[in-house]
Amino acid sequence: MKPLASVVVATYRRDESLKNALLSLLKQDYENLEIILVDDNADTAFNTRVGGIVAECSAENSAISINLIVNDQNLGSAKTRNKGIAAAKGEYVTFLDDDDIYLPQKVSSQVEFMLKNGADYSVTDLELFNSSDKLIERRTRGYIQGTDSKSLLGYHFKHHITGTDTMMFKRDYLEKIGGFDAIDVGDEFYLMKKAIEADGKFAYLNRCDVKAYIHTGDNGLSSGQGKIDGENQLYEFKKKHFEKMDAKTVRYIKMRHFAVLAFAYLRMKKLNLFLLNSFKSFFSSPFECVKLFLTLK
């Protein structure tokens, strides 16, 4: 029998998108699957809505269980995911944000790939869509050439081997590295950093079965000012490691940082700040900046 896989979903202030996320999990072609849904709303009305969504979705496919956990108080995404990890019974653990969806083969393809490669953790590619369901960015990992911890850490600081939805871990390895740090913006970056430094076996699956959504005008933690604040905090963290890096890598990290800020400001329609950070990005590393911008849809 195939090993049990657990999908951890943390939810906060979502209803229709949460329903779509859960339905995408119930349509997975991997049969030995459990869903751990952690409700972080800490609000009676929202708790009732989430409970109703779970009941409605469960009726669609009773073969896959949805374990609903309700937080007494709002804990934030990182601690909420950790509660899901603690409740998971699967040998493999993966994640889905409550406003994203999986395509039907996501879990099966990633579990089978990890089994084949004896991997402790893995990532896939990622596609980002806008609210009109138009593809706006495709993130592939062609830059990964070596899988030793030193090489992976360098790739990670430059490019971010992230996207919570794309990550899958053996549960014992995830527990070994301590799960998510209690940081709600950039928590996936720090989790991957810990996974790399613990020197487990990494595998990259060059395919995408995830649709992640960018919400223009959303000022939550993962967008708007929250995105900008988190990016700035992460950049300050990276700067502490600059002395260990070569000049080319440092220039690339600076270029990427300002590019991320530029696009965050563009989505907020703050054109002056978009242009300012675009110029900073270009002058940090002109060739790499142009190359990056050309890859964006």
N, C-alpha and C positions, 0 to 999 in steps of 0.2 A: 504493500500500500504506500502511496506517496505520502511524504511527511506533511504534518499539519502546518499550514501557514496562517499567520495572524496579521490582519490589517488593522492598524490603529488609526482612528479618526478622532481628532479633537474638534469640537464644534463650539462656535460662539457667534450668536446673533445671525444665524443663517437659517433659512427654512427651505425655499424652493431649490436653491443650489445644493443644500444638504441632501434633499430627497434625490436629486440627480446623481450625487456622489454615491449614495448608498445603492441606488438602482444599478449603477455601473459595477459595483462590487458583486451584487447578486447575479449579474450576467457573466461573471467570470467562468471560463471553461475549466478552471481548476476546482475539483470537487471537494478536496479536503481543506476547507477554508473556514476561518472564523473571523467575525468583525467585532472589534472592540471599539465602541463609540463612547467617548467621554464628553459629557455635557458640561461645559464650563460657564454656562450662562448665569448660574446663581440667581435665578429669577423664576418665580413660580409660573408666571404666564408662559415664558419661553420654555421652561421645563416641560410643561404640558404640550406645547407645540411639538417639541422634539419627540416626546413619547408618542404622539399621534403619528408623526412621520415614520417612526420605527415600526409601529403597528401596521401602517399602510404598506410599507416596503416589505415587511416580513411576509405579508400575504402573497407577495409576488413570487417568493421562493423560500419555502419553509425548510429546505435542505441545508441552507447556510444560516448559522445562528448569528444573531446580533446581540452582543452583550452590552447593555446600556448601563453606564456608570454616571451618576450625577454628582458633581462637586457641590459641597455645601457652601463654598465660597469661591469666587473667581480666582483662579490660580495662574492664568496666563498659559500660553501655548506649550512652553517647554515642560513645565511641571505637569500639565494635563496629559501630554504625550507620555511622560514617565509613568503616570498612573495606568495608562493603557498598556505600557510595556510590562508593568508589574502584574497585570491581570492576564496577559497573553499566555496561552498554553502551547502555542506553535513552536516548532523547531526553527522556523524562519519568521522574521518580523519585518513588515514593511509599513508604509504610512500613506495616507491620502488626506490632503487638505479638504475641508468641507465645501470648497467652491470649485474643486477640480474633479476630473473623472478619469477612470481607467478604461482602456479598450479591453475587449474580452480576453485577450491572451496575456495580459500584463503579468499576472501572478505566475501562471504556468511557465511562461518563457523564462522568467527570471529565476524561479526555483530550479528548473531543469538546468539552466546555465550554471548556477552555483553548484549544483550537485556534480555536474560534469567536470567542473574545474576545481572542486574541493575548496571553494571560496568561503571565507569568513564574512565578507561583506562585498557588495557590488553596487554599481549604478548603471542606469540606462541613459539614453538621450532624453531630451525634453523639448516639447513644443509649446509655445506660448500663444494664446489666442486673446483677441479683444472681446468685448461684450457682444459684438455682432457675429461672433464665431469665425472671425477671419484670422488666419495664421499671420502673426506679426514677427515671430522670431523662432528660429530652430537652433537649439544648443546641442552640438555634437562634441565628442571628446577625442577628435583625431590627434590632438596634441599629446595624448598619453602614449608614450613610446616604451617607457620602462615602468615596472611595477614594484621596484624596491622602494622602501619608505622614504629615502632621501629624494628620489626623483618625484614620487607622488606628492610629497610635501611642497616641492617647488612648483609643480603644476597647480596644486591647490591654491597656493598663495597668489599665483598669477591669474588663474582662470576660474577658480571656484568649482570644485568637483561636487556640486550640490544640486539642489532641487529635492526637497524632502520626499516628494512623491516618487522619485526615481531610486531612492535608496532601499536596499534590502540587507538585512543582517541575519546571521545565525543568532538566535536569542542568547545563547551563552556568551557569545562575543560581545553583544550589545550590553549585557549585564556586566561583563568584565570591565568595559571602558566607562561604565557609570551612567549610560544613557545621556540625555540632553542636559547641558548646563542650564541653570535657571536664568537664562537670558532670552527674552522673547523676540529680539530682532538679531538675526545672524546666528541663532542657535544651531542651525544645520551646518554652518561653516565650522563651528567649534566641535561639533560632533564628528564631522569627517576628519578634522585635524587629530582628534583623539584616536580615532580608528586607525589612521595612518601611523601615528607614533607608537601605537601598541604592537605594530609589526605583524598584524594578521594578514592572511592571504586575500588580496584584492582581485576583483575581476570586473571588466568593463564590457557590458553587452551593448553592441552597436546597433540598437534599434529603439524605437519609441512607441510605447503603448500608453502614454500619458498625455492628457490634454489639460494644461494649466491655464488659468485665466488671469488676465491683468484687467483691473477695474479702474478705468479712467475716472478721476475725481474722488475716488475712495481715499480717505485720509486715515486708513487704519495703520496697524503696525507694519504691514508689508508693502505699503504704498504711501504716497503723499509725504508729509513731514516725518511720519514714522520711519519710512524708508530712508529718508535723508539722514535722520539722526542715527539710525542703525549703521548706515554706510560710513558715516564719519567716525563712529566709535570703533568700527572694525578697522578702518584705515589707521587710526591711532595705535591699535593693537599691532597691525602689520609693521608700522614704522619701528617698533621696538626690535624687529628682526632684520632690519635693513642692513645692519653691519655684517650679517652672515651671508648676504647675497651679493651677486655681482652687479655692476652698474646697469647692465642691460635689463636685468630682472626688475631692479628698483624702478627704472624708467617705465617699464611696462605696467607695473602695479600702480604707479602714479597716473599713467594714462587711463587705465581702466577705471580707477576711482573717480576721476573727473568725468569720464564718459557716463558712468552710472548716475552721477549727480545730474549731468546734463539731461539725460532722458527722464529722470524723475521730475525735474523741473518742467520739461516739455509736456509731460502728462498732466502737470498741474497748470499748464498754460502760462507759466512765468517765463516769457521769452527772453527777457534780459539775462536772467540767471542761466537759462539754457545756453545762450550764446557765450556767456562768460566762461562757463565750465567746458563748453565745447572747445574754446580757444585754449584753455589750460590743458585739456586732454591732448589736443593736437601738438602743442609745443613741448609736452612731456616726452612724446615719442611719435613724431609725425608719420612715419611709415606704418607703424603698428596701429595708430589711430585711424588712418584711412582704411587699412585692412579690416579693422574691427567694424567700422561704420558700413563698409561694403557688404559685410556678412549679414547685416540686419535687414529684415524685410520691411 
